[in-house]
Amino acid sequence: MDATKRPLLIPPEFANYCEKHGVFEMYKRLLEQLIITKPDDPLTFMIELLKRDSDDVPQIVILGPPAAGKRTIGKMVCAKLRTTYLTADNLIAEAEMDTRKQAQEFLAKNQPVPTDMWINIIKERLKLYDCIRRGWVMEGFPQTREQAQALQAEGIYPKHFVLLDAPDTVLIERAAGKRIDSKTGDIYHTTFDWPSNPEVEARLEVVSGNAEEDVVNKLVQYHRHIEGIISCYEKMLKTINADQPKGDVFQQTMTFLCSQPRSVAPHNPRVILLGATGSGKGVQAALLANKYNIVNISCGQLIRQAIVDETKAGLAAKTWVEKKMLVPDAILLNILKQRMSQLDCVSRGWVLHGYPKTREQGEQLAQAGFVPNRVFFLDVPNSSVMERLTLRATDPITGERYHMLYNPPRTEEVKDRLERHPKDEEEEVRKRLQQYHAFVDELSDYYEDAQHVIADQDPHTVFECLESMIVNPIPKKAES
């Protein structure tokens, strides 16, 4: 097929289907597990993996110094996400009898449990149905770099690593007032978190090993190992200040846990930029297209190109353009479909601006199979738009563009011959702003996951904001 005369048009549904159902992510996970596990029968192994309901479950490590609130935050996270709660104590208690006895013998002699024993205990625990189905939160482990590396060698790698941090003086003070419910294991504090229930209050006991000297020794041990542990989890680690109310600590923790790590699975950006006239959509689209090699699609430019090429849709649009009337949606969609179905758009991704302008156009675009995976509203005050557009002009001789405030002409001669585009007249700009604001609310309702970006700032600052939200997955919404 001669691609210059009859471009190969590819239906967009395949990429949409793969992204919607996580096909690329599934392939990535299968390959990861194959490389880590190295099963003797790869096909049977992959079939068993695919039989699982979902691999997208929480896998979280919460670590920190003594008295940082690991248990409190860990239990709150488990209650919120409905995951399995793992600690060093319950891992040993639920291990097989022989392993449990051996581990308890080490602890009874005040000796550390060997790393290989810990890894076997954790491996067996994570194979159980509750961890596979609901995910897990592991509190207080690993405690050394050796343990962290041993976990990684076995393919046990958390998706999120939360490090609670606070000054040593605060931690020592906290530990002195720490109390534990002998029935439930919940932690309370004489100053910061005293129970309101008299029955619970009566059950509270002083936590053993929380004398000042004991806490100082634990802190010395913690600081000796923490940097090595951090070096193993830098890419998924978030340090949270634990010297604040537990509600604030929990909220910051959940915000981090709702974020998704950047994936190496194939991902083609399909971006729509929405905003008022003069908000910088064209500039940002050009920057994105240039850096990420995606196709820059300007609706206005496509219409003009179709008219020049005298295509069927272009000739149909020409009549409306010459009368200075809006081109009907059916013609616009036809022009867009012809361009967005071409191989470069499907294989590299695209950034669209100038369309849709109404909810109906957005729905038609989705029905045609062109579903964006990122939508951005570039928000700029009307006063800034007026300033941007009504004060710009062009030198008809050199083609140089000027702005009376930000880039004024250097000589009176140039200033006298500058010409302003009719569309930049104040009345015309006001009309376009009114048209945009008439439909922006319904567009915002339609694109529920759209991100609003303050575009009344330096273009490269806006670009960095857009870029961060394109290359990183959209945060998950926490279940209420």
Backbone torsions as a table, in degrees:
resi	resn	phi	psi	omega
1	MET	NA	133.7	179.0
2	ASP	-82.2	104.6	-174.9
3	ALA	-68.1	-18.8	-179.3
4	THR	-77.7	-28.1	-178.5
5	LYS	-98.5	-36.3	-177.0
6	ARG	-137.2	83.3	-174.8
7	PRO	-57.5	141.7	178.1
8	LEU	-69.4	120.5	-179.9
9	LEU	-100.1	126.3	-176.7
10	ILE	-113.3	125.6	178.0
11	PRO	-59.9	138.4	-176.2
12	PRO	-81.3	-5.7	-172.1
13	GLU	-62.9	-31.1	-176.5
14	PHE	-61.5	-50.9	-179.2
15	ALA	-62.6	-39.1	179.1
16	ASN	-63.3	-43.0	-179.6
17	TYR	-62.7	-46.5	-178.4
18	CYS	-61.5	-40.8	-178.5
19	GLU	-72.4	-41.0	-178.9
20	LYS	-62.2	-40.6	-175.7
21	HIS	-99.9	7.9	175.3
22	GLY	64.7	36.0	-176.9
23	VAL	-65.7	-45.7	-179.6
24	PHE	-64.2	-39.7	177.1
25	GLU	-63.5	-37.8	179.6
26	MET	-62.9	-44.9	177.5
27	TYR	-60.7	-41.8	-179.9
28	LYS	-61.4	-46.4	-179.2
29	ARG	-63.8	-40.2	179.2
30	LEU	-61.4	-45.2	180.0
31	LEU	-64.1	-42.0	178.6
32	GLU	-58.0	-48.7	-177.3
33	GLN	-67.9	-33.7	176.2
34	LEU	-63.1	-44.9	-178.4
35	ILE	-67.2	-39.7	-177.6
36	ILE	-73.8	-46.0	-172.3
37	THR	-84.3	-34.4	-178.3
38	LYS	51.7	58.8	-177.1
39	PRO	-70.8	154.1	177.6
40	ASP	-68.9	-32.3	179.3
41	ASP	-119.3	88.6	-175.1
42	PRO	-59.2	-39.5	-176.4
43	LEU	-64.3	-48.3	178.7
44	THR	-61.6	-39.3	179.5
45	PHE	-61.1	-46.2	-179.6
46	MET	-66.5	-37.2	178.1
47	ILE	-61.8	-43.3	178.7
48	GLU	-63.5	-38.5	177.1
49	LEU	-63.5	-41.4	-178.2
50	LEU	-70.0	-21.4	179.8
51	LYS	-73.8	-18.1	178.8
52	ARG	-64.7	146.4	-179.3
53	ASP	-61.0	-43.6	-178.0
54	SER	-164.0	140.4	172.6
55	ASP	-95.1	-7.8	-175.1
56	ASP	-87.5	67.9	179.7
57	VAL	-118.9	156.8	180.0
58	PRO	-62.8	137.6	173.0
59	GLN	-137.5	99.9	-164.8
60	ILE	-128.3	139.0	169.9
61	VAL	-115.7	130.8	175.6
62	ILE	-117.7	119.9	-175.0
63	LEU	-131.3	159.6	177.5
64	GLY	170.6	173.2	179.1
65	PRO	-70.6	168.8	176.9
66	PRO	-59.5	140.7	177.8
67	ALA	70.2	17.7	178.1
68	ALA	-83.1	-9.9	179.6
69	GLY	97.6	22.5	-177.7
70	LYS	-59.9	-46.6	-176.3
71	ARG	-67.3	-43.0	-179.5
72	THR	-60.8	-50.8	-178.9
73	ILE	-67.2	-38.5	179.4
74	GLY	-60.2	-44.1	179.6
75	LYS	-68.3	-37.0	177.8
76	MET	-65.0	-40.6	178.1
77	VAL	-64.9	-43.1	179.5
78	CYS	-62.4	-41.3	178.8
79	ALA	-64.6	-37.3	-179.1
80	LYS	-72.3	-44.2	-174.9
81	LEU	-95.4	-5.2	-179.9
82	ARG	57.7	47.9	-178.8
83	THR	-107.3	172.4	177.1
84	THR	-82.3	136.5	-176.8
85	TYR	-101.2	121.3	-177.7
86	LEU	-118.2	130.2	173.4
87	THR	-131.9	168.1	178.1
88	ALA	-59.0	-38.9	-178.2
89	ASP	-66.5	-51.0	-176.6
90	ASN	-74.7	-22.1	174.2
91	LEU	-64.5	-44.2	178.6
92	ILE	-69.1	-42.0	-177.7
93	ALA	-63.4	-30.3	-177.5
94	GLU	-99.0	4.1	179.4
95	ALA	-74.1	167.2	176.7
96	GLU	-60.2	155.0	-170.1
97	MET	-57.3	-47.7	-177.6
98	ASP	-63.4	-44.8	179.5
99	THR	-64.3	-41.0	-179.4
100	ARG	-62.2	-43.7	179.6
101	LYS	-62.2	-43.1	179.8
102	GLN	-62.8	-44.0	-179.9
103	ALA	-64.0	-41.6	-179.0
104	GLN	-67.1	-31.9	176.2
105	GLU	-64.3	-41.3	176.8
106	PHE	-62.0	-44.6	-178.5
107	LEU	-66.4	-37.8	179.9
108	ALA	-63.6	-29.5	178.9
109	LYS	-90.5	7.8	-176.8
110	ASN	58.8	35.7	177.2
111	GLN	-110.8	146.6	178.4
112	PRO	-69.3	143.4	175.0
113	VAL	-68.9	131.4	-179.4
114	PRO	-56.9	146.4	-177.0
115	THR	-59.0	-43.9	-177.4
116	ASP	-63.9	-31.3	176.6
117	MET	-69.3	-43.3	176.0
118	TRP	-56.8	-46.2	-176.3
119	ILE	-63.5	-40.7	178.1
120	ASN	-64.0	-41.3	178.5
121	ILE	-61.4	-46.5	-177.4
122	ILE	-68.1	-41.7	178.9
123	LYS	-57.2	-47.3	-178.8
124	GLU	-66.6	-36.7	-179.5
125	ARG	-68.3	-39.1	-177.6
126	LEU	-73.4	-12.1	176.7
127	LYS	-80.4	-13.6	-177.5
128	LEU	-72.7	157.3	-170.1
129	TYR	-59.8	-39.5	-175.6
130	ASP	-64.5	-38.3	178.7
131	CYS	-70.4	-37.8	-179.5
132	ILE	-69.6	-42.3	-174.0
133	ARG	-80.8	-41.8	-172.4
134	ARG	-108.0	-12.4	-176.7
135	GLY	87.8	-176.9	-175.5
136	TRP	-150.3	155.6	171.4
137	VAL	-123.7	118.8	-179.7
138	MET	-105.4	120.7	-176.6
139	GLU	-106.5	129.7	172.5
140	GLY	79.3	14.1	179.2
141	PHE	-146.1	138.8	8.0
142	PRO	-78.0	158.3	-179.3
143	GLN	-107.3	-10.5	178.0
144	THR	-140.3	163.0	176.8
145	ARG	-63.5	-36.0	179.0
146	GLU	-60.2	-44.2	178.6
147	GLN	-64.8	-40.7	179.3
148	ALA	-61.9	-43.9	-179.5
149	GLN	-69.0	-34.4	177.9
150	ALA	-66.3	-39.2	175.8
151	LEU	-61.6	-45.1	-179.9
152	GLN	-63.3	-38.1	-179.9
153	ALA	-63.4	-26.2	178.6
154	GLU	-93.9	5.8	178.6
155	GLY	79.8	14.7	177.8
156	ILE	-94.6	104.0	-170.1
157	TYR	-137.3	116.3	-178.1
158	PRO	-69.7	153.9	174.3
159	LYS	-81.9	-28.7	179.0
160	HIS	-136.8	138.8	178.9
161	PHE	-126.0	113.8	-178.0
162	VAL	-103.3	123.8	177.9
163	LEU	-113.3	111.8	177.3
164	LEU	-86.8	129.5	-174.3
165	ASP	-132.7	144.1	177.6
166	ALA	-158.8	157.6	178.6
167	PRO	-61.9	147.4	-178.1
168	ASP	-58.6	-38.6	-178.6
169	THR	-62.1	-39.0	177.8
170	VAL	-65.4	-41.1	-177.5
171	LEU	-66.8	-39.6	178.8
172	ILE	-64.4	-41.3	178.5
173	GLU	-65.5	-41.2	178.9
174	ARG	-61.7	-46.1	-175.2
175	ALA	-60.3	-34.4	-178.2
176	ALA	-64.7	-32.3	-178.3
177	GLY	-99.6	10.2	-176.3
178	LYS	-75.4	134.3	176.8
179	ARG	-132.5	151.2	-177.7
180	ILE	-125.3	138.8	175.1
181	ASP	-77.4	114.9	-175.7
182	SER	-64.8	-19.8	-178.4
183	LYS	-89.4	-46.4	-174.6
184	THR	-101.5	-20.2	-175.8
185	GLY	83.2	2.8	178.9
186	ASP	-69.1	147.3	-176.8
187	ILE	-100.5	136.6	176.3
188	TYR	-130.2	172.9	-180.0
189	HIS	-140.6	140.7	-176.2
190	THR	-63.8	-26.4	-177.7
191	THR	-105.6	-46.4	-168.4
192	PHE	-95.9	-24.4	-172.7
193	ASP	-151.5	68.0	-179.1
194	TRP	-88.1	135.5	-176.4
195	PRO	-69.0	147.1	178.0
196	SER	-89.2	-16.4	-178.8
197	ASN	-85.3	120.9	-178.8
198	PRO	-60.3	-34.3	-180.0
199	GLU	-64.6	-43.7	177.2
200	VAL	-63.8	-42.6	-179.3
201	GLU	-58.5	-38.4	-178.6
202	ALA	-69.3	-25.3	-178.1
203	ARG	-86.1	-11.4	-173.4
204	LEU	-65.6	140.5	179.2
205	GLU	-129.8	152.9	175.2
206	VAL	-68.8	134.8	-179.4
207	VAL	-75.9	124.7	-179.5
208	SER	-68.3	147.5	178.4
209	GLY	81.5	13.5	-178.2
210	ASN	-106.8	16.3	172.2
211	ALA	-65.8	155.7	-173.3
212	GLU	-55.4	-43.6	-178.8
213	GLU	-63.4	-39.8	179.2
214	ASP	-64.8	-42.9	-178.9
215	VAL	-65.4	-40.3	179.0
216	VAL	-61.4	-42.3	178.8
217	ASN	-63.2	-40.6	178.6
218	LYS	-65.7	-38.1	178.8
219	LEU	-65.7	-40.6	177.5
220	VAL	-60.6	-43.9	178.9
221	GLN	-63.8	-42.1	-179.8
222	TYR	-62.0	-49.6	-177.6
223	HIS	-65.6	-24.8	179.4
224	ARG	-68.6	-31.8	-171.7
225	HIS	-108.2	-19.2	-167.0
226	ILE	-65.0	-36.9	-178.9
227	GLU	-63.6	-38.5	177.0
228	GLY	-64.9	-37.8	178.3
229	ILE	-67.5	-44.3	-179.9
230	ILE	-58.1	-39.5	-178.5
231	SER	-62.5	-21.1	179.5
232	CYS	-85.6	-16.7	-172.8
233	TYR	-129.2	27.5	-173.9
234	GLU	-59.1	-34.8	-172.0
235	LYS	-76.5	-19.0	-179.8
236	MET	-125.0	20.7	-174.5
237	LEU	-96.1	141.4	173.5
238	LYS	-134.6	120.4	177.6
239	THR	-91.5	128.0	-177.3
240	ILE	-122.5	132.5	179.0
241	ASN	-68.0	115.2	-178.0
242	ALA	-88.3	-2.7	-179.5
243	ASP	-90.0	60.0	178.2
244	GLN	-158.4	167.9	-179.6
245	PRO	-52.9	143.8	-174.7
246	LYS	-62.5	-27.9	176.7
247	GLY	-62.9	-39.8	178.4
248	ASP	-69.6	-40.3	178.1
249	VAL	-62.1	-44.7	-179.7
250	PHE	-63.6	-42.3	-179.5
251	GLN	-62.5	-43.4	178.8
252	GLN	-67.1	-36.2	177.7
253	THR	-64.4	-45.7	-178.7
254	MET	-65.9	-36.0	176.7
255	THR	-59.9	-42.7	178.0
256	PHE	-67.3	-41.7	-178.0
257	LEU	-68.7	-23.4	177.1
258	CYS	-80.1	-13.1	175.6
259	SER	-76.5	154.1	-179.7
260	GLN	-116.2	135.4	179.3
261	PRO	-66.2	150.1	179.5
262	ARG	-64.4	134.1	-176.0
263	SER	-100.1	151.3	175.3
264	VAL	-94.2	1.9	176.5
265	ALA	-66.6	152.0	179.9
266	PRO	-55.3	137.2	-178.5
267	HIS	-149.8	115.8	176.9
268	ASN	-101.7	117.9	179.2
269	PRO	-64.4	131.9	171.1
270	ARG	-125.7	98.2	-166.5
271	VAL	-113.7	136.2	170.8
272	ILE	-116.8	127.5	175.8
273	LEU	-105.4	121.3	178.6
274	LEU	-116.6	147.5	-179.9
275	GLY	168.6	165.3	179.6
276	ALA	-68.9	164.4	173.8
277	THR	-55.9	137.2	179.6
278	GLY	80.2	9.2	-179.2
279	SER	-83.6	-8.2	176.7
280	GLY	97.0	21.5	-178.9
281	LYS	-61.6	-44.9	-178.6
282	GLY	-63.7	-40.8	179.8
283	VAL	-64.2	-46.8	-178.3
284	GLN	-67.8	-37.1	177.7
285	ALA	-62.9	-41.1	179.5
286	ALA	-65.7	-40.5	179.0
287	LEU	-64.8	-43.6	179.2
288	LEU	-64.8	-45.0	-179.0
289	ALA	-63.2	-39.3	-178.5
290	ASN	-68.4	-41.6	-176.0
291	LYS	-77.7	-39.1	-172.7
292	TYR	-107.0	8.1	175.9
293	ASN	55.8	38.9	173.9
294	ILE	-102.1	165.6	-173.0
295	VAL	-85.6	126.2	178.5
296	ASN	-86.7	113.5	-176.8
297	ILE	-114.7	108.5	174.6
298	SER	-100.7	121.9	-178.0
299	CYS	-59.9	-44.3	179.5
300	GLY	-62.1	-42.0	179.5
301	GLN	-65.5	-37.9	178.6
302	LEU	-62.9	-40.9	179.2
303	ILE	-63.1	-45.7	-179.8
304	ARG	-63.4	-39.6	179.9
305	GLN	-66.6	-39.5	179.5
306	ALA	-64.9	-36.4	178.1
307	ILE	-67.2	-43.4	178.8
308	VAL	-63.5	-41.5	-178.9
309	ASP	-75.6	-9.6	179.4
310	GLU	57.0	41.5	173.6
311	THR	-73.1	169.0	-179.0
312	LYS	-60.7	-45.0	179.2
313	ALA	-69.1	-35.3	179.2
314	GLY	-64.9	-42.4	177.8
315	LEU	-65.2	-35.8	178.3
316	ALA	-67.4	-36.1	-179.7
317	ALA	-76.4	-26.5	-173.6
318	LYS	-58.4	-41.1	-178.4
319	THR	-58.9	-43.4	-178.1
320	TRP	-71.4	-37.1	179.8
321	VAL	-65.5	-43.4	-179.4
322	GLU	-63.4	-29.9	178.5
323	LYS	-87.2	2.5	-179.1
324	LYS	58.1	41.8	178.3
325	MET	-116.3	160.2	179.5
326	LEU	-68.7	133.8	178.3
327	VAL	-70.9	133.5	-179.9
328	PRO	-57.0	149.7	-176.5
329	ASP	-58.7	-38.3	-176.9
330	ALA	-62.8	-40.2	179.5
331	ILE	-69.4	-44.4	178.7
332	LEU	-57.9	-46.4	-177.3
333	LEU	-64.2	-38.0	178.7
334	ASN	-62.5	-44.2	178.5
335	ILE	-62.3	-44.2	-180.0
336	LEU	-65.2	-41.8	-179.1
337	LYS	-60.7	-41.7	179.8
338	GLN	-60.0	-38.3	-177.8
339	ARG	-81.8	-43.5	-173.1
340	MET	-76.7	-11.9	177.2
341	SER	-90.0	-3.1	-178.5
342	GLN	-74.8	158.8	-170.1
343	LEU	-56.8	-40.7	-176.9
344	ASP	-64.5	-37.4	179.2
345	CYS	-68.9	-41.1	-177.6
346	VAL	-70.5	-38.9	-174.3
347	SER	-86.2	-30.4	-176.0
348	ARG	-106.2	-21.8	-174.8
349	GLY	96.9	173.0	-175.6
350	TRP	-149.8	159.6	171.4
351	VAL	-128.5	119.1	-174.2
352	LEU	-108.3	134.3	174.5
353	HIS	-140.9	152.0	-175.4
354	GLY	90.5	-0.2	-179.8
355	TYR	-163.7	140.7	-2.8
356	PRO	-80.2	158.4	177.4
357	LYS	-111.2	-11.5	177.3
358	THR	-134.8	163.1	177.3
359	ARG	-61.3	-39.9	-179.4
360	GLU	-59.8	-41.8	177.7
361	GLN	-64.7	-38.8	177.4
362	GLY	-62.8	-40.9	178.5
363	GLU	-65.7	-41.4	179.1
364	GLN	-64.3	-38.7	178.5
365	LEU	-63.1	-41.6	179.3
366	ALA	-67.8	-39.9	178.7
367	GLN	-64.1	-28.6	177.6
368	ALA	-78.7	-4.1	176.6
369	GLY	99.2	1.9	-177.5
370	PHE	-99.9	85.2	-175.7
371	VAL	-101.5	119.7	-179.8
372	PRO	-73.3	150.9	172.0
373	ASN	-105.2	-2.5	171.3
374	ARG	-144.8	132.3	175.4
375	VAL	-130.3	130.1	-178.6
376	PHE	-125.7	133.9	169.6
377	PHE	-99.0	121.0	176.3
378	LEU	-91.4	104.0	-173.7
379	ASP	-91.8	122.8	178.6
380	VAL	-137.2	133.4	177.1
381	PRO	-61.0	149.1	-179.9
382	ASN	-57.8	-36.9	-178.4
383	SER	-63.5	-37.7	179.0
384	SER	-69.5	-37.1	177.4
385	VAL	-62.6	-45.1	179.9
386	MET	-60.7	-41.7	-180.0
387	GLU	-65.3	-40.6	-178.4
388	ARG	-65.6	-43.8	-169.9
389	LEU	-90.8	-42.4	-172.9
390	THR	-75.8	-15.0	-178.9
391	LEU	-104.2	11.2	178.9
392	ARG	-102.4	151.2	-177.9
393	ALA	-154.2	166.9	-175.9
394	THR	-126.7	141.6	173.7
395	ASP	-81.3	114.5	-176.2
396	PRO	-67.3	-17.5	-178.5
397	ILE	-87.3	-48.8	-176.0
398	THR	-95.6	-17.9	-175.8
399	GLY	80.2	2.2	-178.4
400	GLU	-70.7	139.2	179.3
401	ARG	-98.5	141.2	-179.7
402	TYR	-131.2	159.2	172.5
403	HIS	-133.1	131.6	-171.6
404	MET	-64.0	-22.5	178.2
405	LEU	-99.1	-48.7	-169.9
406	TYR	-95.1	-23.9	-179.6
407	ASN	-148.2	64.8	-175.4
408	PRO	-71.3	153.7	177.2
409	PRO	-63.4	149.2	-173.7
410	ARG	-83.7	-21.2	-178.1
411	THR	-128.8	157.4	177.5
412	GLU	-66.7	-32.4	-179.9
413	GLU	-60.9	-46.2	178.7
414	VAL	-66.6	-41.7	-178.0
415	LYS	-60.3	-38.3	-176.9
416	ASP	-69.1	-27.6	-176.8
417	ARG	-98.4	2.5	179.1
418	LEU	-64.3	145.2	179.2
419	GLU	-125.4	142.3	178.9
420	ARG	-105.0	139.1	179.1
421	HIS	-68.1	138.3	-179.8
422	PRO	-53.4	-32.0	-179.2
423	LYS	-68.4	-17.0	-178.6
424	ASP	-92.8	4.9	174.4
425	GLU	-66.4	146.3	-173.0
426	GLU	-55.6	-42.4	-178.3
427	GLU	-65.2	-39.5	179.9
428	GLU	-66.7	-40.5	179.5
429	VAL	-64.2	-41.7	179.5
430	ARG	-61.9	-38.4	179.0
431	LYS	-62.3	-45.2	-177.9
432	ARG	-67.3	-36.0	176.9
433	LEU	-65.0	-40.3	178.3
434	GLN	-63.6	-40.7	178.9
435	GLN	-62.6	-41.3	-179.2
436	TYR	-66.1	-49.3	-176.1
437	HIS	-68.7	-19.9	177.2
438	ALA	-67.9	-27.3	-174.4
439	PHE	-118.3	-4.6	-172.6
440	VAL	-65.6	-34.0	-179.1
441	ASP	-66.6	-42.6	-179.4
442	GLU	-70.0	-32.2	175.1
443	LEU	-66.9	-40.9	179.3
444	SER	-64.4	-37.2	177.2
445	ASP	-67.5	-37.7	-177.9
446	TYR	-70.0	-46.0	179.0
447	TYR	-93.4	80.0	-173.4
448	GLU	-63.2	-33.6	-176.8
449	ASP	-90.7	8.8	-179.0
450	ALA	-64.2	148.3	178.7
451	GLN	-105.7	136.4	177.9
452	HIS	-98.5	128.6	-177.6
453	VAL	-120.4	132.1	176.9
454	ILE	-75.0	109.3	-174.0
455	ALA	-98.2	4.2	179.4
456	ASP	-87.9	58.8	180.0
457	GLN	-157.4	-177.7	-177.2
458	ASP	-54.4	135.1	-177.4
459	PRO	-55.2	-36.2	-178.5
460	HIS	-74.1	-27.2	173.4
461	THR	-68.5	-42.8	176.2
462	VAL	-61.4	-42.6	-178.8
463	PHE	-62.3	-42.2	179.1
464	GLU	-61.9	-37.0	178.2
465	CYS	-66.2	-46.8	177.9
466	LEU	-61.5	-43.4	-176.7
467	GLU	-61.0	-43.8	-178.2
468	SER	-62.6	-31.7	-178.8
469	MET	-87.6	-10.9	176.6
470	ILE	-89.6	-44.9	-175.1
471	VAL	-78.0	-22.6	178.1
472	ASN	-100.4	143.1	178.5
473	PRO	-61.9	153.0	177.8
474	ILE	-68.0	133.8	178.9
475	PRO	-57.9	145.9	176.5
476	LYS	-75.9	153.4	174.0
477	LYS	-89.9	123.8	-180.0
478	ALA	-67.1	138.9	178.5
479	GLU	-70.5	138.6	179.7
480	SER	-84.7	NA	NA
